[in-house]
Amino acid sequence: MTSENYLGGYLAGSYLARKNHQRIGFVAGRRDAYTIVQRTSGFLNALKDAKLPAYPKLYSYDLNGQMGGKEQMRRLFLLL
């Protein structure tokens, strides 16, 4: 089974932009994984196409493969 990683990231970013969100975060797995690179690229291009700024401080990557999404979200909320 394959996944459209770039398209998935793009659709997610576009959806949030259409909902008028301004400071959009991103939670993902290992930054160096091919799938995550593709999803991030799609997401960032969607923000660019919507003329929204990127906020890299709001992007959380699971660097060691151990952190769950719940922990990543907790870390992001501490930044807000």
N, CA, C and O atoms as a Tinker XYZ file with bonds, in Angstrom:
   320  protein
     1  N      0.845000   -1.182000    0.000000    73     2
     2  CA     0.000000    0.000000    0.000000    64     1     3
     3  C      0.888000    1.243000    0.000000    63     2     4     5
     4  O      1.897000    1.289000    0.704000    81     3
     5  N      0.523000    2.219000   -0.766000    73     3     6
     6  CA     1.277000    3.463000   -0.806000    64     5     7
     7  C      0.414000    4.591000   -0.269000    63     6     8     9
     8  O     -0.804000    4.465000   -0.141000    81     7
     9  N      1.068000    5.678000    0.037000    73     7    10
    10  CA     0.381000    6.834000    0.586000    64     9    11
    11  C      0.808000    8.074000   -0.184000    63    10    12    13
    12  O      1.963000    8.191000   -0.593000    81    11
    13  N     -0.098000    8.969000   -0.375000    73    11    14
    14  CA     0.194000   10.234000   -1.042000    64    13    15
    15  C      0.612000   11.240000    0.029000    63    14    16    17
    16  O     -0.178000   12.092000    0.435000    81    15
    17  N      1.844000   11.133000    0.474000    73    15    18
    18  CA     2.311000   11.937000    1.597000    64    17    19
    19  C      2.310000   13.432000    1.313000    63    18    20    21
    20  O      1.837000   14.219000    2.132000    81    19
    21  N      2.837000   13.827000    0.159000    73    19    22
    22  CA     2.856000   15.251000   -0.187000    64    21    23
    23  C      1.420000   15.786000   -0.247000    63    22    24    25
    24  O      1.113000   16.826000    0.336000    81    23
    25  N      0.556000   15.069000   -0.952000    73    23    26
    26  CA    -0.829000   15.509000   -1.102000    64    25    27
    27  C     -1.530000   15.574000    0.253000    63    26    28    29
    28  O     -2.282000   16.513000    0.511000    81    27
    29  N     -1.296000   14.599000    1.111000    73    27    30
    30  CA    -1.904000   14.607000    2.435000    64    29    31
    31  C     -1.500000   15.832000    3.239000    63    30    32    33
    32  O     -2.341000   16.464000    3.877000    81    31
    33  N     -0.211000   16.171000    3.212000    73    31    34
    34  CA     0.265000   17.366000    3.903000    64    33    35
    35  C     -0.331000   18.628000    3.309000    63    34    36    37
    36  O     -0.712000   19.552000    4.027000    81    35
    37  N     -0.407000   18.653000    1.984000    73    35    38
    38  CA    -0.962000   19.830000    1.310000    64    37    39
    39  C     -2.442000   20.000000    1.655000    63    38    40    41
    40  O     -2.893000   21.104000    1.958000    81    39
    41  N     -3.186000   18.907000    1.607000    73    39    42
    42  CA    -4.613000   18.986000    1.925000    64    41    43
    43  C     -4.847000   19.420000    3.362000    63    42    44    45
    44  O     -5.762000   20.198000    3.632000    81    43
    45  N     -4.040000   18.933000    4.279000    73    43    46
    46  CA    -4.185000   19.327000    5.691000    64    45    47
    47  C     -3.920000   20.823000    5.861000    63    46    48    49
    48  O     -4.697000   21.523000    6.511000    81    47
    49  N     -2.830000   21.307000    5.280000    73    47    50
    50  CA    -2.515000   22.728000    5.374000    64    49    51
    51  C     -3.569000   23.597000    4.713000    63    50    52    53
    52  O     -3.934000   24.647000    5.242000    81    51
    53  N     -4.056000   23.169000    3.564000    73    51    54
    54  CA    -5.090000   23.923000    2.845000    64    53    55
    55  C     -6.385000   23.983000    3.640000    63    54    56    57
    56  O     -7.031000   25.028000    3.713000    81    55
    57  N     -6.755000   22.866000    4.231000    73    55    58
    58  CA    -7.979000   22.817000    5.033000    64    57    59
    59  C     -7.912000   23.814000    6.185000    63    58    60    61
    60  O     -8.852000   24.578000    6.407000    81    59
    61  N     -6.811000   23.805000    6.907000    73    59    62
    62  CA    -6.665000   24.715000    8.047000    64    61    63
    63  C     -6.651000   26.168000    7.595000    63    62    64    65
    64  O     -7.202000   27.035000    8.273000    81    63
    65  N     -6.027000   26.436000    6.458000    73    63    66
    66  CA    -6.002000   27.801000    5.924000    64    65    67
    67  C     -7.417000   28.250000    5.542000    63    66    68    69
    68  O     -7.802000   29.387000    5.815000    81    67
    69  N     -8.185000   27.363000    4.916000    73    67    70
    70  CA    -9.568000   27.709000    4.536000    64    69    71
    71  C    -10.444000   27.966000    5.761000    63    70    72    73
    72  O    -11.427000   28.702000    5.678000    81    71
    73  N    -10.096000   27.371000    6.881000    73    71    74
    74  CA   -10.843000   27.581000    8.122000    64    73    75
    75  C    -10.375000   28.855000    8.843000    63    74    76    77
    76  O    -10.788000   29.125000    9.971000    81    75
    77  N     -9.521000   29.622000    8.188000    73    75    78
    78  CA    -9.012000   30.902000    8.687000    64    77    79
    79  C     -8.096000   30.790000    9.902000    63    78    80    81
    80  O     -7.970000   31.739000   10.677000    81    79
    81  N     -7.468000   29.650000   10.068000    73    79    82
    82  CA    -6.458000   29.532000   11.121000    64    81    83
    83  C     -5.220000   30.307000   10.681000    63    82    84    85
    84  O     -4.892000   30.330000    9.494000    81    83
    85  N     -4.548000   30.928000   11.608000    73    83    86
    86  CA    -3.407000   31.779000   11.278000    64    85    87
    87  C     -2.076000   31.203000   11.735000    63    86    88    89
    88  O     -1.115000   31.185000   10.965000    81    87
    89  N     -2.005000   30.738000   12.956000    73    87    90
    90  CA    -0.769000   30.157000   13.498000    64    89    91
    91  C     -0.965000   28.656000   13.549000    63    90    92    93
    92  O     -1.533000   28.121000   14.501000    81    91
    93  N     -0.489000   27.986000   12.518000    73    91    94
    94  CA    -0.756000   26.565000   12.349000    64    93    95
    95  C      0.474000   25.751000   12.721000    63    94    96    97
    96  O      1.566000   25.977000   12.199000    81    95
    97  N      0.283000   24.807000   13.623000    73    95    98
    98  CA     1.356000   23.914000   14.040000    64    97    99
    99  C      1.355000   22.628000   13.229000    63    98   100   101
   100  O      0.483000   22.396000   12.392000    81    99
   101  N      2.353000   21.803000   13.498000    73    99   102
   102  CA     2.538000   20.568000   12.744000    64   101   103
   103  C      3.170000   19.545000   13.673000    63   102   104   105
   104  O      4.218000   19.811000   14.261000    81   103
   105  N      2.556000   18.390000   13.815000    73   103   106
   106  CA     3.075000   17.311000   14.648000    64   105   107
   107  C      3.366000   16.129000   13.731000    63   106   108   109
   108  O      2.506000   15.706000   12.958000    81   107
   109  N      4.576000   15.602000   13.821000    73   107   110
   110  CA     4.960000   14.518000   12.911000    64   109   111
   111  C      5.961000   13.578000   13.569000    63   110   112   113
   112  O      6.437000   13.814000   14.680000    81   111
   113  N      6.257000   12.529000   12.860000    73   111   114
   114  CA     7.250000   11.559000   13.309000    64   113   115
   115  C      8.664000   12.048000   13.052000    63   114   116   117
   116  O      8.940000   13.246000   13.106000    81   115
   117  N      9.535000   11.126000   12.778000    73   115   118
   118  CA    10.951000   11.467000   12.571000    64   117   119
   119  C     11.119000   12.426000   11.391000    63   118   120   121
   120  O     10.631000   12.175000   10.289000    81   119
   121  N     11.810000   13.514000   11.646000    73   119   122
   122  CA    11.994000   14.565000   10.642000    64   121   123
   123  C     12.695000   14.058000    9.377000    63   122   124   125
   124  O     12.429000   14.550000    8.280000    81   123
   125  N     13.584000   13.081000    9.530000    73   123   126
   126  CA    14.362000   12.600000    8.397000    64   125   127
   127  C     13.695000   11.456000    7.629000    63   126   128   129
   128  O     14.245000   10.987000    6.632000    81   127
   129  N     12.545000   11.008000    8.067000    73   127   130
   130  CA    11.822000    9.945000    7.360000    64   129   131
   131  C     11.257000   10.495000    6.051000    63   130   132   133
   132  O     10.724000   11.603000    6.020000    81   131
   133  N     11.374000    9.733000    4.990000    73   131   134
   134  CA    10.919000   10.176000    3.672000    64   133   135
   135  C      9.460000   10.629000    3.711000    63   134   136   137
   136  O      9.121000   11.673000    3.153000    81   135
   137  N      8.605000    9.861000    4.357000    73   135   138
   138  CA     7.184000   10.199000    4.397000    64   137   139
   139  C      6.954000   11.535000    5.085000    63   138   140   141
   140  O      6.117000   12.324000    4.647000    81   139
   141  N      7.687000   11.791000    6.154000    73   139   142
   142  CA     7.522000   13.047000    6.897000    64   141   143
   143  C      8.059000   14.218000    6.092000    63   142   144   145
   144  O      7.469000   15.299000    6.102000    81   143
   145  N      9.162000   14.018000    5.399000    73   143   146
   146  CA     9.712000   15.073000    4.537000    64   145   147
   147  C      8.675000   15.469000    3.490000    63   146   148   149
   148  O      8.468000   16.654000    3.231000    81   147
   149  N      8.028000   14.477000    2.891000    73   147   150
   150  CA     7.022000   14.751000    1.868000    64   149   151
   151  C      5.793000   15.450000    2.459000    63   150   152   153
   152  O      5.287000   16.410000    1.876000    81   151
   153  N      5.316000   14.981000    3.597000    73   151   154
   154  CA     4.152000   15.599000    4.234000    64   153   155
   155  C      4.442000   17.039000    4.632000    63   154   156   157
   156  O      3.612000   17.926000    4.436000    81   155
   157  N      5.620000   17.262000    5.191000    73   155   158
   158  CA     6.002000   18.610000    5.602000    64   157   159
   159  C      6.078000   19.532000    4.392000    63   158   160   161
   160  O      5.628000   20.677000    4.447000    81   159
   161  N      6.642000   19.036000    3.313000    73   159   162
   162  CA     6.746000   19.834000    2.096000    64   161   163
   163  C      5.370000   20.233000    1.578000    63   162   164   165
   164  O      5.156000   21.391000    1.220000    81   163
   165  N      4.446000   19.294000    1.536000    73   163   166
   166  CA     3.086000   19.602000    1.097000    64   165   167
   167  C      2.411000   20.602000    2.015000    63   166   168   169
   168  O      1.756000   21.537000    1.553000    81   167
   169  N      2.569000   20.406000    3.307000    73   167   170
   170  CA     1.984000   21.298000    4.305000    64   169   171
   171  C      2.504000   22.721000    4.137000    63   170   172   173
   172  O      1.723000   23.671000    4.104000    81   171
   173  N      3.826000   22.866000    4.030000    73   171   174
   174  CA     4.419000   24.199000    3.900000    64   173   175
   175  C      4.037000   24.865000    2.581000    63   174   176   177
   176  O      3.842000   26.080000    2.541000    81   175
   177  N      3.929000   24.100000    1.516000    73   175   178
   178  CA     3.499000   24.676000    0.236000    64   177   179
   179  C      2.050000   25.138000    0.292000    63   178   180   181
   180  O      1.691000   26.135000   -0.334000    81   179
   181  N      1.224000   24.425000    1.031000    73   179   182
   182  CA    -0.171000   24.866000    1.185000    64   181   183
   183  C     -0.234000   26.194000    1.926000    63   182   184   185
   184  O     -0.994000   27.085000    1.547000    81   183
   185  N      0.563000   26.328000    2.978000    73   183   186
   186  CA     0.591000   27.602000    3.703000    64   185   187
   187  C      1.088000   28.724000    2.797000    63   186   188   189
   188  O      0.546000   29.829000    2.802000    81   187
   189  N      2.113000   28.427000    2.030000    73   187   190
   190  CA     2.666000   29.428000    1.104000    64   189   191
   191  C      1.608000   29.844000    0.087000    63   190   192   193
   192  O      1.432000   31.035000   -0.173000    81   191
   193  N      0.902000   28.867000   -0.490000    73   191   194
   194  CA    -0.138000   29.176000   -1.480000    64   193   195
   195  C     -1.276000   29.995000   -0.862000    63   194   196   197
   196  O     -1.914000   30.795000   -1.546000    81   195
   197  N     -1.521000   29.792000    0.418000    73   195   198
   198  CA    -2.566000   30.549000    1.117000    64   197   199
   199  C     -2.039000   31.880000    1.652000    63   198   200   201
   200  O     -2.767000   32.633000    2.298000    81   199
   201  N     -0.759000   32.158000    1.373000    73   199   202
   202  CA    -0.103000   33.390000    1.817000    64   201   203
   203  C     -0.103000   33.526000    3.345000    63   202   204   205
   204  O     -0.280000   34.615000    3.892000    81   203
   205  N      0.100000   32.386000    4.015000    73   203   206
   206  CA     0.215000   32.365000    5.471000    64   205   207
   207  C      1.675000   32.163000    5.852000    63   206   208   209
   208  O      2.392000   31.418000    5.183000    81   207
   209  N      2.118000   32.811000    6.908000    73   207   210
   210  CA     3.494000   32.619000    7.343000    64   209   211
   211  C      3.679000   31.252000    8.002000    63   210   212   213
   212  O      2.742000   30.677000    8.556000    81   211
   213  N      4.877000   30.762000    7.927000    73   211   214
   214  CA     5.232000   29.517000    8.610000    64   213   215
   215  C      5.730000   29.860000   10.010000    63   214   216   217
   216  O      6.380000   30.886000   10.213000    81   215
   217  N      5.425000   29.006000   10.960000    73   215   218
   218  CA     5.873000   29.172000   12.342000    64   217   219
   219  C      6.634000   27.922000   12.766000    63   218   220   221
   220  O      6.074000   27.056000   13.437000    81   219
   221  N      7.901000   27.819000   12.381000    73   219   222
   222  CA     8.678000   26.607000   12.689000    64   221   223
   223  C      8.708000   26.227000   14.162000    63   222   224   225
   224  O      8.861000   25.049000   14.486000    81   223
   225  N      8.567000   27.195000   15.062000    73   223   226
   226  CA     8.540000   26.856000   16.487000    64   225   227
   227  C      7.317000   26.027000   16.841000    63   226   228   229
   228  O      7.290000   25.376000   17.886000    81   227
   229  N      6.306000   26.045000   15.981000    73   227   230
   230  CA     5.098000   25.279000   16.225000    64   229   231
   231  C      5.109000   23.922000   15.525000    63   230   232   233
   232  O      4.078000   23.252000   15.453000    81   231
   233  N      6.253000   23.520000   15.015000    73   231   234
   234  CA     6.387000   22.209000   14.376000    64   233   235
   235  C      7.111000   21.294000   15.335000    63   234   236   237
   236  O      8.184000   21.631000   15.835000    81   235
   237  N      6.540000   20.159000   15.589000    73   235   238
   238  CA     7.121000   19.203000   16.522000    64   237   239
   239  C      7.388000   17.893000   15.799000    63   238   240   241
   240  O      6.483000   17.288000   15.225000    81   239
   241  N      8.626000   17.471000   15.835000    73   239   242
   242  CA     9.031000   16.204000   15.228000    64   241   243
   243  C      9.487000   15.256000   16.323000    63   242   244   245
   244  O     10.130000   15.670000   17.287000    81   243
   245  N      9.155000   13.995000   16.171000    73   243   246
   246  CA     9.562000   12.968000   17.121000    64   245   247
   247  C     10.958000   12.508000   16.733000    63   246   248   249
   248  O     11.116000   11.598000   15.919000    81   247
   249  N     11.959000   13.133000   17.311000    73   247   250
   250  CA    13.343000   12.905000   16.904000    64   249   251
   251  C     13.862000   11.518000   17.247000    63   250   252   253
   252  O     14.700000   10.984000   16.520000    81   251
   253  N     13.395000   10.931000   18.315000    73   251   254
   254  CA    13.948000    9.638000   18.727000    64   253   255
   255  C     12.995000    8.472000   18.484000    63   254   256   257
   256  O     13.318000    7.332000   18.819000    81   255
   257  N     11.837000    8.741000   17.912000    73   255   258
   258  CA    10.898000    7.679000   17.625000    64   257   259
   259  C     10.150000    7.165000   18.837000    63   258   260   261
   260  O      9.435000    6.168000   18.732000    81   259
   261  N     10.291000    7.806000   19.978000    73   259   262
   262  CA     9.673000    7.338000   21.212000    64   261   263
   263  C      8.521000    8.216000   21.695000    63   262   264   265
   264  O      7.644000    7.745000   22.419000    81   263
   265  N      8.519000    9.466000   21.304000    73   263   266
   266  CA     7.534000   10.412000   21.823000    64   265   267
   267  C      6.210000   10.261000   21.072000    63   266   268   269
   268  O      6.186000   10.223000   19.842000    81   267
   269  N      5.135000   10.176000   21.806000    73   267   270
   270  CA     3.827000   10.090000   21.178000    64   269   271
   271  C      3.279000   11.462000   20.837000    63   270   272   273
   272  O      3.815000   12.483000   21.265000    81   271
   273  N      2.204000   11.474000   20.063000    73   271   274
   274  CA     1.568000   12.727000   19.669000    64   273   275
   275  C      1.079000   13.536000   20.856000    63   274   276   277
   276  O      1.116000   14.766000   20.832000    81   275
   277  N      0.620000   12.846000   21.898000    73   275   278
   278  CA     0.130000   13.557000   23.086000    64   277   279
   279  C      1.248000   14.374000   23.729000    63   278   280   281
   280  O      1.036000   15.526000   24.107000    81   279
   281  N      2.423000   13.791000   23.853000    73   279   282
   282  CA     3.562000   14.502000   24.437000    64   281   283
   283  C      3.997000   15.658000   23.529000    63   282   284   285
   284  O      4.347000   16.733000   24.018000    81   283
   285  N      3.975000   15.443000   22.236000    73   283   286
   286  CA     4.346000   16.511000   21.307000    64   285   287
   287  C      3.370000   17.686000   21.425000    63   286   288   289
   288  O      3.796000   18.841000   21.427000    81   287
   289  N      2.082000   17.407000   21.520000    73   287   290
   290  CA     1.099000   18.476000   21.660000    64   289   291
   291  C      1.298000   19.223000   22.975000    63   290   292   293
   292  O      1.174000   20.447000   23.013000    81   291
   293  N      1.603000   18.510000   24.041000    73   291   294
   294  CA     1.859000   19.160000   25.323000    64   293   295
   295  C      3.019000   20.145000   25.185000    63   294   296   297
   296  O      2.945000   21.265000   25.689000    81   295
   297  N      4.070000   19.739000   24.516000    73   295   298
   298  CA     5.228000   20.616000   24.307000    64   297   299
   299  C      4.851000   21.840000   23.489000    63   298   300   301
   300  O      5.297000   22.947000   23.790000    81   299
   301  N      4.037000   21.653000   22.460000    73   299   302
   302  CA     3.625000   22.784000   21.631000    64   301   303
   303  C      2.776000   23.772000   22.417000    63   302   304   305
   304  O      2.960000   24.982000   22.279000    81   303
   305  N      1.856000   23.288000   23.231000    73   303   306
   306  CA     1.011000   24.193000   24.012000    64   305   307
   307  C      1.821000   25.011000   25.002000    63   306   308   309
   308  O      1.429000   26.123000   25.356000    81   307
   309  N      2.922000   24.484000   25.443000    73   307   310
   310  CA     3.794000   25.258000   26.340000    64   309   311
   311  C      4.428000   26.436000   25.616000    63   310   312   313
   312  O      4.814000   27.417000   26.253000    81   311
   313  N      4.541000   26.355000   24.302000    73   311   314
   314  CA     5.135000   27.446000   23.510000    64   313   315
   315  C      4.143000   28.575000   23.236000    63   314   316   317
   316  O      4.546000   29.693000   22.916000    81   315
   317  N      2.866000   28.288000   23.360000    73   315   318
   318  CA     1.850000   29.302000   23.019000    64   317   319
   319  C      1.657000   30.322000   24.084000    63   318   320
   320  O      0.838000   31.228000   23.929000    81   319
